[in-house]
Amino acid sequence: MVKRFNGRASSEVLGINIYSHRALEQVLRGFNVAYNARRQLVLAARTPNQVVQERLASNNSANHPETNNRAGPCDLTKARLIVEAAEEVSQPDS
């Protein structure tokens, strides 16, 4: 899953000119949200989020400390705004 994510991120995110490290981190968090909500064939048409939730439930790890700082829908919205702003800067006015 990590290799697939990295490949997708490099093809879709790295083509965008982003001018600050903070903005790049936000775009990657947003991309992470979108990617984890998308059904994957290799996961039997489940999303990565579904697989993680199933595994956490089976381990009785609902309060696992690593799940506290997960990216969420707010991160996706912020990422879209950054990408739209970056696209406006890169396209000259007609």
Backbone as JSON, one array per atom type, in Angstrom:
{
  "sequence": "MVKRFNGRASSEVLGINIYSHRALEQVLRGFNVAYNARRQLVLAARTPNQVVQERLASNNSANHPETNNRAGPCDLTKARLIVEAAEEVSQPDS",
  "N": [[0.82, -1.19, 0.0], [1.98, 1.21, 0.68], [3.87, 1.7, -1.35], [2.15, 2.0, -3.54], [0.73, 4.27, -2.74], [2.84, 6.18, -2.61], [3.64, 6.21, -5.3], [1.32, 7.18, -6.55], [1.12, 9.67, -5.29], [3.48, 10.92, -6.19], [2.94, 11.14, -8.92], [0.64, 12.73, -9.02], [0.76, 14.85, -7.13], [3.32, 16.01, -7.11], [3.56, 17.43, -9.43], [2.59, 19.92, -9.04], [3.25, 23.29, -8.37], [4.27, 24.33, -5.35], [4.78, 26.69, -2.87], [5.62, 26.7, -0.23], [6.79, 24.89, 2.62], [4.96, 24.28, 4.58], [2.51, 24.5, 3.2], [2.85, 22.41, 1.38], [2.88, 20.22, 3.14], [0.21, 20.35, 4.0], [-1.16, 19.89, 1.6], [-0.33, 17.27, 1.09], [-1.48, 15.97, 3.31], [-4.18, 16.33, 2.69], [-4.27, 14.92, 0.27], [-3.74, 12.42, 1.29], [-6.11, 11.93, 2.74], [-8.0, 11.82, 0.65], [-6.97, 9.68, -0.86], [-7.1, 7.55, 0.98], [-9.81, 7.23, 1.21], [-10.65, 6.18, -1.1], [-11.76, 3.42, -2.96], [-9.92, 0.4, -3.35], [-8.72, -1.94, -5.64], [-6.88, -3.92, -4.91], [-7.48, -4.27, -2.29], [-9.76, -5.72, -2.14], [-11.88, -4.16, -3.13], [-12.31, -2.42, -1.04], [-11.81, 0.49, 1.02], [-8.67, 1.97, 2.08], [-9.09, 3.14, 4.6], [-11.26, 1.63, 5.59], [-10.08, -0.89, 5.86], [-8.12, -0.38, 7.8], [-9.76, 0.37, 9.98], [-11.13, -2.05, 10.39], [-9.01, -3.7, 11.17], [-8.11, -2.39, 13.49], [-10.4, -2.69, 15.07], [-10.48, -5.46, 15.34], [-8.27, -5.87, 16.88], [-8.96, -4.72, 19.2], [-8.18, -2.06, 19.57], [-9.18, 0.56, 19.72], [-8.55, 2.98, 20.93], [-6.0, 3.51, 20.13], [-2.86, 5.1, 20.21], [-1.64, 5.98, 17.82], [-3.63, 6.66, 16.06], [-4.65, 9.1, 16.66], [-3.87, 11.53, 15.4], [-4.84, 11.6, 12.79], [-5.38, 12.42, 9.37], [-8.14, 14.37, 8.19], [-11.44, 15.26, 6.85], [-11.37, 18.07, 6.87], [-8.71, 18.6, 6.3], [-8.61, 17.85, 3.63], [-10.18, 19.81, 2.4], [-8.65, 22.14, 2.94], [-6.35, 21.46, 1.51], [-7.3, 21.43, -1.13], [-7.85, 24.15, -1.49], [-5.24, 25.22, -1.41], [-4.07, 23.98, -3.64], [-5.69, 25.0, -5.7], [-5.02, 27.72, -5.49], [-2.3, 27.58, -6.14], [-2.47, 26.72, -8.77], [-3.69, 28.94, -9.94], [-1.67, 30.85, -9.71], [0.27, 29.72, -11.36], [-0.85, 29.87, -13.86], [-0.96, 32.23, -16.34], [-2.81, 35.32, -16.67], [-5.34, 35.7, -19.13]],
  "CA": [[0.0, 0.0, 0.0], [2.85, 2.39, 0.75], [4.43, 1.94, -2.69], [1.07, 2.51, -4.38], [0.48, 5.65, -2.32], [3.96, 7.01, -3.03], [3.57, 6.35, -6.76], [0.21, 8.08, -6.88], [1.47, 11.02, -4.81], [4.5, 11.51, -7.07], [2.37, 11.48, -10.22], [-0.43, 13.73, -8.93], [1.05, 16.0, -6.27], [4.61, 16.65, -7.39], [3.45, 18.28, -10.6], [2.04, 21.2, -8.62], [4.24, 24.18, -7.75], [3.84, 24.8, -4.04], [5.86, 27.57, -2.49], [6.05, 26.64, 1.17], [6.79, 23.56, 3.2], [3.69, 24.12, 5.3], [1.48, 24.24, 2.2], [3.08, 21.06, 0.86], [2.4, 19.28, 4.15], [-1.25, 20.36, 3.99], [-1.6, 19.21, 0.38], [-0.11, 15.83, 1.28], [-2.51, 15.49, 4.24], [-5.42, 16.26, 1.92], [-4.14, 13.81, -0.67], [-3.85, 11.23, 2.11], [-7.54, 11.73, 3.02], [-8.66, 11.39, -0.58], [-6.48, 8.35, -1.22], [-7.59, 6.55, 1.93], [-11.26, 7.08, 1.08], [-10.92, 5.61, -2.42], [-11.75, 1.96, -3.0], [-8.75, -0.16, -4.01], [-8.9, -3.32, -6.09], [-6.01, -4.83, -4.15], [-8.07, -4.44, -0.96], [-11.08, -6.31, -2.39], [-12.8, -3.04, -3.33], [-12.5, -1.66, 0.2], [-10.91, 1.63, 1.13], [-7.67, 1.79, 3.13], [-9.71, 3.47, 5.89], [-12.05, 0.49, 6.04], [-9.16, -1.95, 6.27], [-7.52, 0.03, 9.07], [-10.78, 0.28, 11.02], [-11.35, -3.47, 10.67], [-7.87, -4.23, 11.92], [-8.14, -1.81, 14.83], [-11.51, -3.32, 15.81], [-10.14, -6.85, 15.66], [-7.23, -5.84, 17.91], [-9.47, -3.95, 20.34], [-7.27, -0.92, 19.71], [-9.92, 1.76, 19.33], [-7.87, 4.17, 21.46], [-4.58, 3.38, 19.8], [-2.31, 6.46, 20.13], [-1.22, 6.37, 16.47], [-4.78, 7.09, 15.27], [-5.14, 10.38, 17.16], [-3.54, 12.67, 14.54], [-5.13, 11.22, 11.41], [-5.91, 13.47, 8.5], [-9.59, 14.29, 8.08], [-12.07, 16.03, 5.77], [-10.9, 19.46, 6.93], [-7.42, 18.62, 5.6], [-8.88, 17.77, 2.2], [-10.65, 21.14, 1.98], [-7.49, 23.04, 2.96], [-5.46, 21.07, 0.41], [-7.9, 21.9, -2.38], [-7.64, 25.6, -1.59], [-3.83, 25.46, -1.73], [-3.83, 23.56, -5.03], [-6.34, 25.98, -6.57], [-4.21, 28.94, -5.47], [-1.07, 27.29, -6.88], [-2.81, 26.68, -10.2], [-3.94, 30.32, -10.38], [-0.36, 31.51, -9.83], [1.04, 29.16, -12.47], [-1.5, 30.18, -15.13], [-1.02, 33.68, -16.57], [-4.12, 35.83, -17.08], [-5.51, 35.81, -20.57]],
  "C": [[0.87, 1.26, 0.0], [3.42, 2.72, -0.63], [3.37, 2.51, -3.63], [0.78, 3.97, -4.04], [1.58, 6.57, -2.8], [3.96, 7.24, -4.54], [2.47, 7.31, -7.18], [0.54, 9.5, -6.46], [2.48, 11.67, -5.75], [3.91, 11.9, -8.42], [1.34, 12.6, -10.14], [-0.06, 14.98, -8.15], [2.32, 16.72, -6.7], [4.6, 17.51, -8.66], [2.92, 19.66, -10.3], [3.14, 22.03, -7.98], [3.68, 24.73, -6.45], [5.03, 25.51, -3.43], [6.25, 27.56, -1.02], [5.95, 25.2, 1.67], [5.47, 23.28, 3.91], [2.55, 23.8, 4.33], [1.62, 22.84, 1.62], [2.59, 20.01, 1.86], [0.88, 19.21, 4.15], [-1.79, 19.66, 2.75], [-1.43, 17.7, 0.52], [-1.12, 15.24, 2.26], [-3.85, 15.36, 3.51], [-5.4, 15.11, 0.93], [-4.31, 12.49, 0.08], [-5.32, 10.91, 2.4], [-8.24, 11.18, 1.79], [-8.25, 9.98, -0.96], [-7.07, 7.27, -0.31], [-9.09, 6.34, 1.87], [-11.64, 6.44, -0.25], [-10.79, 4.09, -2.4], [-10.57, 1.46, -3.84], [-9.02, -1.61, -4.41], [-8.1, -4.3, -5.25], [-6.52, -5.07, -2.73], [-9.49, -4.99, -1.07], [-12.17, -5.23, -2.42], [-13.16, -2.32, -2.04], [-11.54, -0.48, 0.19], [-9.83, 1.31, 2.17], [-8.22, 2.13, 4.51], [-10.51, 2.31, 6.45], [-11.15, -0.62, 6.56], [-8.54, -1.62, 7.63], [-8.53, -0.1, 10.2], [-11.09, -1.17, 11.39], [-10.23, -4.05, 11.51], [-7.81, -3.68, 13.34], [-9.24, -2.45, 15.68], [-11.16, -4.74, 16.22], [-9.07, -6.93, 16.74], [-7.69, -5.15, 19.18], [-8.59, -2.75, 20.63], [-7.95, 0.39, 19.33], [-9.25, 3.04, 19.82], [-6.38, 4.12, 21.22], [-3.99, 4.77, 19.59], [-1.94, 6.89, 18.72], [-2.39, 6.87, 15.62], [-5.27, 8.48, 15.68], [-4.91, 11.55, 16.22], [-3.79, 12.35, 13.07], [-5.69, 12.4, 10.64], [-7.41, 13.27, 8.34], [-10.12, 15.16, 6.96], [-11.63, 17.49, 5.73], [-9.56, 19.6, 6.18], [-7.61, 18.58, 4.09], [-9.32, 19.14, 1.66], [-9.49, 22.13, 1.92], [-6.55, 22.73, 1.8], [-6.0, 21.56, -0.93], [-7.69, 23.4, -2.57], [-6.2, 25.93, -1.97], [-3.55, 25.11, -3.18], [-4.46, 24.55, -5.99], [-5.54, 27.28, -6.64], [-2.92, 28.74, -6.26], [-1.33, 27.26, -8.37], [-3.07, 28.07, -10.74], [-2.64, 31.07, -10.58], [0.38, 31.03, -11.06], [0.43, 29.46, -13.83], [-1.6, 31.7, -15.31], [-2.43, 34.08, -17.01], [-4.16, 35.98, -18.58], [-6.05, 37.16, -20.96]]
}
